[in-house]
Amino acid sequence: MITTHNLGYPRIGVRRELKSACERYWSGRATLDELNAVGTSLRAAHWQAQRDAGIDLIPCNDFSFYDHLQDRIDQLEQELARTRRPPSDPQSEFTMPQLDECW
């Protein structure tokens, strides 16, 4: 028997729901709870679509609201410096990549 696997799934949504939700959140027209609800819904729909397609090994932790690389950096920094800094502010995911000056 062949085992099927994929390396990730597009996170934006069929109708670009994630992009719209992020833009509403950034403009102040949506709350963080509303943004999280969209993310939760998209993750569930994407997992189900992969199950329905017969994927045996469905990837996890491949979702990001904006910048998946920043998410991984944040996770690593928290792991390496667990007790030296507080948990990341959810807003930082959006503000760090938008800084005018980098490095």
For each residue, the residues with C-beta under 8 A, 3 or more apart:
1:
2:
3: 56 57
4: 54 55 56 57
5: 55 56 57 59
6: 9 50 55 57 58 59
7: 59
8: 59 62
9: 6 46 49 50 59 62
10: 13 46
11: 18 42 46 62 63 64
12: 16 17 18 19
13: 10 16 17 18 19 42 45
14: 17
15: 20
16: 12 13 19 20
17: 12 13 14 20 21 38 41 42
18: 11 12 13 21 22 38 39 42 65
19: 12 13 16 22 23
20: 15 16 17 23 24
21: 17 18 24 25 30 34 35 38 39
22: 18 19 25 26 35 65 66 94
23: 19 20 26 27
24: 20 21 27 29 30 34 35
25: 21 22 28 29 30 31 32 34 35 94
26: 22 23 94
27: 23 24
28: 25
29: 24 25
30: 21 24 25 34 35
31: 25 34 35
32: 25 35 36 90
33: 36 37
34: 21 24 25 30 31 37 38
35: 21 22 24 25 30 31 32 38 39 65
36: 32 33 39 40
37: 33 34 40 41
38: 17 18 21 34 35 41 42
39: 18 21 35 36 42 43 63 65
40: 36 37 43 44
41: 17 37 38 44 45
42: 11 13 17 18 38 39 45 46 63
43: 39 40 46 47 63
44: 40 41 47 48
45: 13 41 42 48 49
46: 9 10 11 42 43 49 50 63
47: 43 44 50 51 58
48: 44 45 51 52
49: 9 45 46 52 53
50: 6 9 46 47 53 55 58
51: 47 48 54 55 58
52: 48 49
53: 49 50
54: 4 51
55: 4 5 6 50 51 58
56: 3 4 5
57: 3 4 5 6
58: 6 47 50 51 55
59: 5 6 7 8 9 62
60:
61:
62: 8 9 11 59 68
63: 11 39 42 43 46
64: 11 67 68 70 71 93
65: 18 22 35 39 93 94
66: 22 70 93 94 97
67: 64 70 71 93 96 97
68: 62 64 71 72
69: 72 73
70: 64 66 67 73 74 93 96 97
71: 64 67 68 74 75 93
72: 68 69 75 76
73: 69 70 76 77
74: 70 71 77 78 88 92 93
75: 71 72 78 79
76: 72 73 79 80
77: 73 74 80 81 85
78: 74 75 81 82 85 87 88
79: 75 76 82
80: 76 77
81: 77 78 84 85
82: 78 79
83:
84: 81
85: 77 78 81
86:
87: 78
88: 74 78 92 93
89: 92
90: 32 93
91: 94 95
92: 74 88 89 95 96
93: 64 65 66 67 70 71 74 88 90 96 97
94: 22 25 26 65 66 91 97 98
95: 91 92 98 99
96: 67 70 92 93 99
97: 66 67 70 93 94
98: 94 95
99: 95 96 102
100:
101:
102: 99
103:
